[in-house]
């Protein structure tokens, strides 16, 4: 089966063709309006349709993929994605079967069925991108919760008022640093500046690691998984786990008794996990 798989994220939209593996990947920056998003998606989808005999389209989306209404519910950094009949729009436009799933659930499916997590029965998947999403796995099954908000770790208030999606995101860190310095920086550039010794960059990356570790600590002692699997663009940093473990060591010495150190893994498929999981969703997995 030849599947066009698309991952809609707060910072970028990624795509590829999936048969038994992912190929011919493309990417564009996420637009600021729904109309521009639809235009860019149309251009991208059309380019694939001229090259491949696409049989279905699978989307990884932020927020909650409401399978009953075909709309994207919940909240995300792309507010406009919730403002139209998502499935109906693409079905009518391309006359193909169209499927969608929450982005963190897609990443989770990829890792469970094809990646590192197949043997893990109780785990949390934490996808760190423009925001922070997640999935809870209990006895090998995704636990969506009563209102389908299970795993919305980014909504956790980690300093009393601000959410983990803000304080644990390299994208938001870069925006704050850019405001401070008066010019645009990416997350990768802020990390590089911190490594070179720039004081403000060091302070902001340290804050980021702290809040990621704090969120992970809270999730460990609330849900008690065997592993917490990290995905998203930030996992390209080879020293990510080292820095989170360093901050966890500090947090676990705040005074409470903490016998369990969270066990962390980086997702095998990294940024491709959402695309692979969206294709698996088309296959009914």
N, C-alpha and C positions, 0 to 999 in steps of 0.2 A: 504494500500500500504506500502510495506517495503522498505525504502529508506536508502542507505548508504550515510551519509552526512559527508563531509570533509572540514575543514577550514585550508587553507594554509596561514600561517603567517610568518612574518620575523624572529620570534624567535622560534616558534614551529608549528607543524602540529597536529591538533586535529581531532578526528573522533567520530562517534557514529552511532547508528541505530535509525531511526525515523519512528514510526508508527503514533500514536497519541501523543506520548511523546518521549523524548530523552533517550536512554539507551545504556549500554555497551560502555562507552566512553574510548578512548585510546588517547595517545599523544606521540610524539617523537620530539626531537630537530630538527629544520630546518637545513638541510645539507648546505654545501657551494657550491656544484656542482649540475648540472642538473641530471647527471647520478646517483649520490647517492640518490637524491630526488626520482627519478623514482624507484630505487631499494627498498627504504624504503616504498614508497607508495604501490608497488606491494606486498611486504610482509604483509603490514597491510590489504590491500584490500582482499588478498587471505585468510587471517585469518577470515574475516567476511563472505566471500562466502562459507566457509566450515561449518559455523554455522547457517546462515540465507538464506532464499530464497529471495535474494536481487532482486528487480525489476527495480531499477534505481539508479544512482549515482549523487549526487548533490555536487558541489564544491563552496565554498566561496573563492575568490581569491583576491590578492592585484592587484591594477591597474584596467584597464578597460576591462570588459568582452565583447569582440566584438562578438555579436551574429551572424553577417554576415559571418565572417571569421573563427570563432571558436578559435581565438588566444587571448591571454591576451595582450592588448595594454597598452599604457601609461608608467608610471614609478612606481617602487616600490623598497623596500629594497632587494628584491630577483630578481636581474637583469636577471638571467637565465630563470625565469619563462616566459619571453617574447620571448624566442628564439626557440620555437617549436610549432607545430600544436596541441594545447592543447586538444581540444575536439576530434579531429580525432585520436589522440594517444590512449586515454582511450577507445573510442568506439571500435576501432579495437582490442585492447588488451583483453577487457572483454565482448564484444558482448552484451552490455547493453546500454539502453538510458543514455546519459550523459548530464548534464546541468551545467552551471556555472553562477555566478553573482558576482559583486564587493562586497568585504567584508562589507563595510559600508552599502551598499544597503541591504545586507542580514540581518544585525543587525536591520536596519530600518524596514524591512518587519516583522521580529519577533515581534518587539515592537508594530507596528501598528496593526497587526492582532491578536496577542495573549498576548501582554504585556501591558505596562502602557500608551501607546500613542494613543490608538484607538480613543479617543475623541478629540485629538489635530489635527487641520486642517493645521496649519502653524508652522513648527518646523524645527530645525536643529538637526541632529544626528552627534555626534562627537565621533569617535572611536579612542581611544588612546592606541596604542600598540608599536611595534618597530618604526612605524611612526605614523602619524595622518591622518586619513581618515574621510570622512563625506558624508552626504546626505542632500539635501535640500527638504523639503516637503512644497508644496504650495497648498492650497485647497485640502489637502488629497492626493496629487499626487507627486511622485518623479520627481524632475526637474533635468534632466541630463545635460542640457545646449547644446549649438550648437555643441560643439566638444566632448561631453560626459565627460567633465572635471568639471561639476558642482559638488560642494562638495569636491573638492580636497583641503581641508583647509590646509593640511600639506605643500603645496607649497607656502603658504603665507610667505613673507619675514618679519619677526617680529623684526629684529634688523638692517635692511638695506641690509644685505647680506645673513644671515643664515635663513633657513626655520623653520617653526613651527614643522615639522616632526623631526627635530634634537633637537630643544630647548625645545619642549614640550613632549619629550619622556623619560620615566624613564629608558628605555633600553640604550639610548644614554647617559643619565646622569650617569648611572652605568659604562659605558665604559670610560667616562672621569674621573670619580673618580678612577677607576682601574688603568688608566694610571698614574694618580697623585701618587697613593700609591704603584704601582709596583706589585700588585697582583689582582686577579679577585674578583669582587664583583657583586652581583645582585642588581637590583633596590630595592628589599625588604630589603636587607642588608644595603644599603645606607640610606634608610628611618629609619631603626632601629638605625643606628649609629647617625643620626641627632636627634632622640628622646632621645638618651642617652647623647647628648651634644657635640658630636665631631664637631669641628668648620668647617672643610672643608665639611663635609656632610651637615651641616646646610646651608652653603652658596650655595651648589649645589641644595638642595631641594627647597630653597627659590627662586633660579633662575628658577627652573622648574615651580613652582606655578605661578611666575610672568608672564612667557611667555604663559602659558596656559590661565591665566586670560586676558592677552593682546590680544591673539587670539580671545577669547570669546567676549571681548569688541568690537573688530573690526567687528566681524560677527554680533553682535547685532545691531550695528549702520549702517551696510551695508544692511542687509537682513531683520532685524526687526521681528524675529520670536516670537511666543507666548512663546515657551520653547526651551531650548537647552538641549538635552538629551545626557548624557555622557555614553560611553561604553568602553570596553576593560579591560585589566588586572588591570590597576591602580585603577579602581573603587572598588576593594576589600578593599582599604584604607577607613576606616570608617570616617576619618576626611578630606577626599578629598574636599568635597564641602565647608566645613568650611574654609580651607586654600585658596581655589580659591576665595571665597567671601571676605576674608580678603585682598587679593591682588587687587580684583576689587575695593574695597573701596579706596585703595591708588590711583589706576589708575584714578578713577572717580573724584579725587580731584586734578588732574594735572593742572586744570585751565579752561578747557572747560565746557560748560553747559551740564550736562548729566542727564536728567530727568528719564531715564529708566534703572533700575538695571536688568541685565539679570536674567531670572528665570531658574534655573538649576534643572535637575532631573538625577538620576542615572538609567540606563536601568535595567529593572526588571530581564532580563535573564543574565546580566553580560557577562562573557566569553562564555556562551553557545549561545548567540544571533546569532552569525554568522552561527553556525551549524543548528540551527532551521530555520533561514532564507534561507539557501541553500536547506533544505528539502522543504520549502514552494515554492521555485523557481521550483523545480521538479513538484510540484502540480499545477503549472501554476498561482501561486499567485504573 
